[in-house]
Amino acid sequence: MDKDAADLLVYTGPGTPMGTLLRRYWVPALLASELAEPDGPPVRVQLLGERLLAFRDTLGRLGVIDEFCSHRGVSLYFGRNEECGIRCAYHGLKFDVDGRCVEVPSARDQPQVAERMSLKAYPAIERAGMVWIYMGPAQERPAPPDLEWCTLPPEQVFVSKRLQECNWLQAMEGGIDTSHVSYTHRYEVDIDPMHRGTKANDYIKADGNVVFEIGSHDAGLTLFGRRNGEPDSYYWRITQWLFPWFTLIPPFGHHALGGHVWVPIDDHRCWAWSINWHADHALSAEELAQMRGGAGIHVAYEPGSFRPLANRDNDFLIDRRAQRERRSFSGVAGISSQDASLQESMGEIQDRSREKLLPTDRGIVMARRLLLDALQAQQRGEPPPALDPAAQHVRAAAVLLARDTDPQGWARERLADARSQPVFSV
């Protein structure tokens, strides 16, 4: 991939083509639990290169505003969250959830002064235990996200986030690469409580020569990875990539469904959101304990942070003995840590001009192409794809199909409006 095209995809700050595109969608900003109570401590938020401040006011309303006071540039993180607004600790200016300056103590008799001191603010909503913000043009605000896990009762969904110290694109590309499962996670799937005990593990390990088919739909791509299954069938892992940053993971047996959202913090770091859910029943206490402990696609954290305990500063706690004894393919423990260790090893921004792609990379190539096409359409004044939330009503699958079955035809019938269908999982 040439450098100019890659640069269009990786840089997301204000005014960049990709930054402008991503701002047309609802952006996951933070966990709702980080703003647990009215008038609680504000939280710093950085997204798409912008430094913001989130708070919940006295009435429970969400505010996401510029972090810095319009007077002298002091961080409002040090302000007081009181009486429906954030009051700057420097000179007492007060701002509400809409960014309006509602009080300038030194000019109380001059309301026009407060009017010109207002801050940038973004609309915020709660969905699936997450706070989402819209950073694009007000008149173009889309409907809220409507992925399956966004609409289920809270007891059926678990959400976590972790800091990933690389560009958002290479993290997301890892999320749509199903061929690496046969290698990177080869031994982990047998011991991880969110993956073990399924027939899928046998097929994944027995056949690393994945054959790909790629289908497109209104919201993105469906990626079909074919492995040998039983003598009369193929095992298909069917991944969904949805504009602009959602991935849905093929499930493992009876275990919870899973997905990710890959959201830029800046050009060198991103949030990797990880979601598990059951479509028709609550997560069990055992499952929740496993997820909170870092099992499956979740991680254990450094104390008081969302940075993984296994990180680049400690070489992701690599265990060479476990690698040598074939207890871990890479020597890194944990599904997400295994992915992050390799994606971060490329550098904070991968030099894609040096890569030599293989047939198994077709899905990644097509996702890049669709993103570039969306940027070109944006230049022509056309709306971005997949703003209609109905386009998000798809589901990933893992299924055995007779060898003469057309997997794309099968998926169109059963995964295009997946909420009316059972979960297909091996």
HUZIWO-V299740 format. One record per residue. N is the residue number from 1. RES is the residue in three letters. SS is DSSP state (hx for helix, st for strand, lp for the rest). OMEGA is omega in degrees with one decimal (none if undefined). Layout:
n=(N	N)
res=(RES	RES)
ss=(SS	SS)
omega=(OMEGA	OMEGA)
This chain:
n=(1	2	3	4	5	6	7	8	9	10	11	12	13	14	15	16	17	18	19	20	21	22	23	24	25	26	27	28	29	30	31	32	33	34	35	36	37	38	39	40	41	42	43	44	45	46	47	48	49	50	51	52	53	54	55	56	57	58	59	60	61	62	63	64	65	66	67	68	69	70	71	72	73	74	75	76	77	78	79	80	81	82	83	84	85	86	87	88	89	90	91	92	93	94	95	96	97	98	99	100	101	102	103	104	105	106	107	108	109	110	111	112	113	114	115	116	117	118	119	120	121	122	123	124	125	126	127	128	129	130	131	132	133	134	135	136	137	138	139	140	141	142	143	144	145	146	147	148	149	150	151	152	153	154	155	156	157	158	159	160	161	162	163	164	165	166	167	168	169	170	171	172	173	174	175	176	177	178	179	180	181	182	183	184	185	186	187	188	189	190	191	192	193	194	195	196	197	198	199	200	201	202	203	204	205	206	207	208	209	210	211	212	213	214	215	216	217	218	219	220	221	222	223	224	225	226	227	228	229	230	231	232	233	234	235	236	237	238	239	240	241	242	243	244	245	246	247	248	249	250	251	252	253	254	255	256	257	258	259	260	261	262	263	264	265	266	267	268	269	270	271	272	273	274	275	276	277	278	279	280	281	282	283	284	285	286	287	288	289	290	291	292	293	294	295	296	297	298	299	300	301	302	303	304	305	306	307	308	309	310	311	312	313	314	315	316	317	318	319	320	321	322	323	324	325	326	327	328	329	330	331	332	333	334	335	336	337	338	339	340	341	342	343	344	345	346	347	348	349	350	351	352	353	354	355	356	357	358	359	360	361	362	363	364	365	366	367	368	369	370	371	372	373	374	375	376	377	378	379	380	381	382	383	384	385	386	387	388	389	390	391	392	393	394	395	396	397	398	399	400	401	402	403	404	405	406	407	408	409	410	411	412	413	414	415	416	417	418	419	420	421	422	423	424	425	426)
res=(MET	ASP	LYS	ASP	ALA	ALA	ASP	LEU	LEU	VAL	TYR	THR	GLY	PRO	GLY	THR	PRO	MET	GLY	THR	LEU	LEU	ARG	ARG	TYR	TRP	VAL	PRO	ALA	LEU	LEU	ALA	SER	GLU	LEU	ALA	GLU	PRO	ASP	GLY	PRO	PRO	VAL	ARG	VAL	GLN	LEU	LEU	GLY	GLU	ARG	LEU	LEU	ALA	PHE	ARG	ASP	THR	LEU	GLY	ARG	LEU	GLY	VAL	ILE	ASP	GLU	PHE	CYS	SER	HIS	ARG	GLY	VAL	SER	LEU	TYR	PHE	GLY	ARG	ASN	GLU	GLU	CYS	GLY	ILE	ARG	CYS	ALA	TYR	HIS	GLY	LEU	LYS	PHE	ASP	VAL	ASP	GLY	ARG	CYS	VAL	GLU	VAL	PRO	SER	ALA	ARG	ASP	GLN	PRO	GLN	VAL	ALA	GLU	ARG	MET	SER	LEU	LYS	ALA	TYR	PRO	ALA	ILE	GLU	ARG	ALA	GLY	MET	VAL	TRP	ILE	TYR	MET	GLY	PRO	ALA	GLN	GLU	ARG	PRO	ALA	PRO	PRO	ASP	LEU	GLU	TRP	CYS	THR	LEU	PRO	PRO	GLU	GLN	VAL	PHE	VAL	SER	LYS	ARG	LEU	GLN	GLU	CYS	ASN	TRP	LEU	GLN	ALA	MET	GLU	GLY	GLY	ILE	ASP	THR	SER	HIS	VAL	SER	TYR	THR	HIS	ARG	TYR	GLU	VAL	ASP	ILE	ASP	PRO	MET	HIS	ARG	GLY	THR	LYS	ALA	ASN	ASP	TYR	ILE	LYS	ALA	ASP	GLY	ASN	VAL	VAL	PHE	GLU	ILE	GLY	SER	HIS	ASP	ALA	GLY	LEU	THR	LEU	PHE	GLY	ARG	ARG	ASN	GLY	GLU	PRO	ASP	SER	TYR	TYR	TRP	ARG	ILE	THR	GLN	TRP	LEU	PHE	PRO	TRP	PHE	THR	LEU	ILE	PRO	PRO	PHE	GLY	HIS	HIS	ALA	LEU	GLY	GLY	HIS	VAL	TRP	VAL	PRO	ILE	ASP	ASP	HIS	ARG	CYS	TRP	ALA	TRP	SER	ILE	ASN	TRP	HIS	ALA	ASP	HIS	ALA	LEU	SER	ALA	GLU	GLU	LEU	ALA	GLN	MET	ARG	GLY	GLY	ALA	GLY	ILE	HIS	VAL	ALA	TYR	GLU	PRO	GLY	SER	PHE	ARG	PRO	LEU	ALA	ASN	ARG	ASP	ASN	ASP	PHE	LEU	ILE	ASP	ARG	ARG	ALA	GLN	ARG	GLU	ARG	ARG	SER	PHE	SER	GLY	VAL	ALA	GLY	ILE	SER	SER	GLN	ASP	ALA	SER	LEU	GLN	GLU	SER	MET	GLY	GLU	ILE	GLN	ASP	ARG	SER	ARG	GLU	LYS	LEU	LEU	PRO	THR	ASP	ARG	GLY	ILE	VAL	MET	ALA	ARG	ARG	LEU	LEU	LEU	ASP	ALA	LEU	GLN	ALA	GLN	GLN	ARG	GLY	GLU	PRO	PRO	PRO	ALA	LEU	ASP	PRO	ALA	ALA	GLN	HIS	VAL	ARG	ALA	ALA	ALA	VAL	LEU	LEU	ALA	ARG	ASP	THR	ASP	PRO	GLN	GLY	TRP	ALA	ARG	GLU	ARG	LEU	ALA	ASP	ALA	ARG	SER	GLN	PRO	VAL	PHE	SER	VAL)
ss=(lp	lp	hx	hx	hx	hx	hx	hx	hx	hx	lp	lp	lp	lp	lp	lp	hx	hx	hx	hx	hx	hx	lp	lp	lp	st	st	st	st	st	st	hx	hx	hx	hx	lp	lp	lp	lp	lp	lp	lp	st	st	st	st	st	lp	lp	st	st	st	st	st	st	st	lp	lp	lp	lp	lp	st	st	st	st	st	lp	st	lp	lp	lp	lp	lp	lp	st	hx	hx	hx	lp	st	st	lp	lp	lp	lp	st	st	lp	lp	lp	lp	lp	lp	st	st	lp	lp	lp	lp	lp	st	st	st	lp	hx	hx	hx	lp	lp	lp	hx	hx	hx	hx	hx	lp	lp	lp	lp	lp	st	st	st	st	st	st	st	lp	lp	st	st	st	st	st	lp	lp	lp	hx	hx	hx	lp	lp	lp	lp	lp	lp	lp	hx	hx	hx	lp	lp	lp	hx	hx	hx	st	st	st	st	st	st	st	st	lp	lp	lp	hx	hx	hx	hx	hx	hx	hx	hx	lp	lp	lp	lp	lp	hx	hx	hx	hx	lp	lp	lp	hx	hx	hx	hx	lp	lp	lp	lp	lp	lp	lp	hx	hx	hx	hx	hx	hx	hx	hx	lp	lp	lp	lp	st	st	st	st	st	st	st	lp	lp	st	st	st	st	st	st	st	st	st	lp	lp	lp	lp	st	st	st	st	st	st	st	st	st	st	lp	lp	lp	st	st	st	st	lp	lp	lp	lp	lp	lp	lp	st	st	st	st	st	st	st	st	lp	lp	lp	lp	lp	st	st	st	st	st	st	st	st	lp	lp	lp	lp	lp	lp	lp	hx	hx	hx	hx	hx	hx	hx	hx	lp	lp	lp	lp	lp	lp	lp	lp	st	lp	lp	lp	lp	lp	st	st	lp	lp	lp	hx	hx	hx	hx	hx	hx	lp	lp	hx	hx	hx	hx	hx	lp	lp	lp	lp	lp	lp	lp	lp	lp	lp	hx	hx	hx	hx	hx	hx	hx	hx	hx	hx	hx	lp	lp	lp	lp	lp	lp	hx	hx	hx	lp	lp	lp	lp	hx	hx	hx	hx	hx	hx	hx	hx	hx	hx	hx	hx	hx	hx	hx	hx	hx	hx	hx	hx	hx	lp	lp	lp	lp	lp	lp	lp	lp	lp	hx	hx	hx	hx	lp	lp	lp	lp	st	st	st	st	st	st	lp	lp	lp	lp	hx	hx	hx	hx	hx	hx	hx	hx	lp	lp	lp	hx	hx	hx	lp	lp	lp	lp	lp	lp)
omega=(-177.5	-171.4	-177.7	178.6	179.6	-180.0	178.2	-174.5	-169.8	-174.8	-169.5	-179.3	-180.0	176.5	176.4	179.4	-179.3	176.7	177.9	179.1	-177.0	179.5	176.4	180.0	172.2	-173.1	172.4	-172.9	-179.5	175.3	177.1	180.0	175.8	175.8	-167.3	-171.8	174.7	179.6	176.1	-178.4	174.7	-176.6	173.3	178.1	172.1	-179.4	176.2	177.1	-179.8	178.3	-172.6	177.1	178.8	176.9	174.7	-172.9	-175.0	-179.0	180.0	-179.8	179.9	173.1	172.7	-171.4	173.8	-177.3	-166.1	-179.5	-178.5	-177.8	-176.6	173.9	177.7	176.4	178.2	172.8	-180.0	-179.0	179.2	176.1	-171.6	170.2	173.6	174.8	174.7	179.1	-179.8	-177.7	-176.6	-177.6	169.5	176.3	-174.9	-176.0	179.7	-174.3	177.7	179.2	179.9	172.2	-175.1	178.0	169.0	-172.9	-177.9	-179.4	-176.8	-179.0	-179.7	-175.1	179.9	177.2	178.9	-178.2	-176.5	-178.8	-175.4	-175.8	169.7	177.0	-179.2	174.8	-178.0	176.2	173.3	178.4	178.8	179.1	-179.3	170.8	178.7	176.9	176.1	-171.6	-176.6	179.7	-174.9	-175.9	-177.8	-174.9	-179.9	173.2	179.7	178.5	-173.5	173.3	-175.3	-175.9	176.8	-168.8	-175.5	174.5	-175.9	-176.7	-179.9	-170.8	171.1	-177.5	171.2	173.8	176.1	174.9	171.5	-169.6	172.8	-179.4	-175.2	-172.3	-178.9	173.8	-178.9	179.0	173.4	-179.1	179.9	-179.3	-176.7	-175.8	-176.9	-176.6	-178.5	-177.2	-174.7	-174.5	-169.9	-178.3	-177.5	-176.5	179.8	-175.7	-178.6	-175.0	179.5	-178.2	-169.4	172.6	-179.5	178.1	179.7	-178.6	179.2	-178.6	-178.1	-176.4	-176.6	-173.7	177.0	-179.3	-173.6	175.8	-172.3	162.0	-178.5	174.1	178.4	175.2	-172.0	-175.5	-178.3	-174.5	165.8	-175.7	-176.2	176.0	-174.9	171.5	173.4	177.8	173.4	-176.6	-177.7	-174.4	169.0	172.9	-178.1	169.4	-172.4	-177.7	175.2	169.0	-176.1	177.8	-12.5	-168.5	-179.4	169.1	176.5	-169.8	172.8	-174.2	178.1	174.3	-176.0	-175.5	-176.5	171.8	-176.9	177.1	-179.7	165.3	-175.5	-168.7	-179.7	165.9	171.1	-176.2	-175.4	-179.7	176.0	169.4	171.5	176.4	-179.1	-174.0	169.5	179.7	167.4	-176.3	-171.0	177.1	-176.2	169.0	-179.0	176.3	178.9	178.8	-179.7	178.6	178.6	-179.1	179.2	178.6	176.4	179.5	178.2	-177.7	179.8	-177.9	167.0	-172.3	161.9	-176.0	175.0	-177.5	171.5	174.7	-179.0	176.5	172.8	-174.8	-173.0	-179.9	178.0	-179.5	176.0	177.1	-175.9	-178.7	-176.7	178.0	177.3	178.2	-178.0	-177.5	177.3	170.5	176.0	-175.2	-178.3	-175.1	177.5	-178.7	174.7	-176.5	-176.1	178.0	176.1	178.5	-176.2	-178.2	-178.0	179.8	177.5	-179.3	178.2	-171.7	-177.9	172.5	-177.3	173.6	-175.4	177.7	-177.6	-174.9	176.7	-168.8	-179.2	178.4	179.5	179.9	-176.1	-179.5	179.1	179.0	-178.5	177.3	176.5	-178.6	179.8	177.4	177.6	176.6	179.1	176.9	177.4	177.1	177.5	177.5	179.2	-179.9	179.9	-179.8	178.1	-179.1	168.2	173.2	176.9	-176.6	178.7	178.7	-179.6	-175.3	179.2	-178.7	171.5	-179.6	171.3	-164.9	169.5	178.8	175.9	-171.3	178.9	179.4	174.3	-175.3	-179.6	174.9	177.0	-177.8	178.8	-179.4	-168.5	-176.3	-177.8	173.3	-163.0	-175.3	177.8	-175.6	172.3	174.3	178.9	-173.9	179.8	none)
